[in-house]
Amino acid sequence: MRNPVRPSCLAEAVWTIDLDALLGRGIRGLILDLDNTVVDWNQGWVRPQVRGWLEAARERGLGLCLVSNALRGERVRRVARDLGMKAVVRAGKPLPRAFRLGMAALGTHPASTCAIGDQVFTDIVGASWLGLTTILVFPLSPRESPHTRLIRLIERPLRRRWAKRGRRQGASRCAGAAREGG
């Protein structure tokens, strides 16, 4: 059984993930976290690099869905509308239900879905339980909620260990490593 804490791959940011490699691995839908993955924490403004990458994903036929635990559901829905994405608000990650709702919105199943997020114990663990490909990105911003800062204390040594073992792949290898277990 795969370790549910360890992501399939690490990437600097969403825009460094090779979309063609994901498609080559059978990925047809992307479940994305909102805060510090698609937008800076607690913001609604989308960086041009993120917007361009999402548009490229859409042009390749990938389905896109925001799955967020953010308490302000209207902000999540507003960003999703702006980006032309579906959204699951107050999702309850890491519970599998959150990811099942995302896959239902996308019309995908675990083998054809990749979850991308910045937090190990919500985004990665929850998706791994269902067998999704997982990509852990580095947070877009140092700003985050107080409880997330505490969880980062546990995440930090894990990220360092994975980076030492070569899990921090370049943009072209990240998606290719996803199905091979890193």
N, C-alpha and C positions, 0 to 999 in steps of 0.2 A: 504494500500500500504506500502511496506517495505521502510524504510529510505534508500535512495541511498548512503548516506555518510557512514553509519555504515556497516562494513564488517560482513559477516556471522560468522566469527571467527578470532581470533588473534592467531598467532603462533610465536615462537621464530625465526625459520628459516625454509626453505623448508624441510630440512631433518628431522624435528620434526613432520611433517604432516603424519598421519596414512593413507597410501595408501589403505589398505584393507577396512577401514571405508569409504573412498571416493567411492570405487567400490561398497560397500554395499548400498550406497546412489544413485546409478545409474550413477555416474560420469564415463565418458568414454574418456574424453579429458581434458588436462590441458593447459591453456594459461598462460604462464609465462612471467613476465617482465624480462628484462635483467639486467640493472644496479642496484646494491645493493639488488638483489633478487637471480639471478643465478651467477653473478660475482660481484666483488667489482666494485665500480663506475669507469667507463672509462677504465676498464681492460679487458683482454681477457682470463686470467688464471682462470680455474674453480677449486674451492676447492674440495678436495677428498670427503667430506661429500655430497656435492651437486651432484657430478658426480655419486656417489654410489646410492643416492636416485633416480636420474633420470633413472639410469639403472634398478633399482628395479621397477620403474613405467613402463618402457618399457616392462620388463619381465612379468608384470601383464596385459599387453595389453592396457595400457593407451596411447592415442595419446598425443604427446608433440609438442607445437608450441611456439616459442618466438614471442612476440608482443612488439616491442620497439619503443619509440620515439627518440632513439639515432640518432644523425645527421650523424654519420659515419656508413652508411649502410653496408659497407664492413666488419667492425668489427662484427656487428650483424650476418651477413651471415657466417663469419668465425667461430664464436662460435657455431652457429646452426649446421654447417657442422661437426665440431669437436664432437658435442654431438649427431649427428644423428637426428636432429630436423628440423622441418619446421620453417620458419621465415617470419614475416611481418615487414618490415623495414619502418622507418619514418611513423609510424602508425597513428599518430594524436590522441592518447588517450587524453582525455576521450571520444571522439566521438564514437558513437556506430559502425560506419563503421569499425573501427580498430578491434573490437571484432568479428564482422561479418566475416571479412576476416580471422581471426584466426579460427573461427568455420568452415568456408568453407574449409580451408586447412586441418582441422581435420576430416571433415565429421560429425560434431556433431551439436547439437541444444542447446539452452540455458539450458534446464533441465538436459542435460548430460555433461555440461561443467563447469569447475571450473577455475576461474581466480585467480592467485596468484601474489601478488606484494607488494612493500614496500611503495607505496604512495597512500594516501586516495583519493586525488582529480584527479588522473589519472587512476590508476589501479582499484580502488574499485568503484568509481562513474560510470565510463564508463561501467563496467561489470554489475553493479547493474541495470542500466537503462534497460538492456536487460533481466534481471532476472537470470543471472548466479549466481552460488554459488561463494562467494568471500572469500579469505583468505588473511589477511594483515599480512605480516611478518615484523620483525624489520630489518632495513637496515644492510647489511653485514659490511659496512664500514662507519666511520664518514665522509669520503670524499664524496662530492657531488657538483653539480653545484650551483652557487650562487642563481639562482632562486629557486631551490629546498630547499636551506637553509631557504629562506624567507617563503616558504609554510610550512615548518616544524614548524614554529612559531604558525601557526593555527592548525596544526595536533596535536601538543604535548598535549594540554589540552584535546582534544578528546580521544587520546590514554589513557591518565590517567583516564578519566571518564569510558571508557570501561573496563579498567583493574580493577577498583574499583567494577564494577558491575559483575565481574566474567567472563568477556569475554576472559580473557587471560587463555586459557585452556591448559591443558597438551597435550602432543603429541598424546595420545590415544583418547582424547575426542574432539580434534579440528575438525576433519573431521565429527565426529558424531554430533557435534553441528551445522554443516554447514546448514543442511536442516531444522533444528528445530528452526532456527532464533536466534541461539546463546545460 
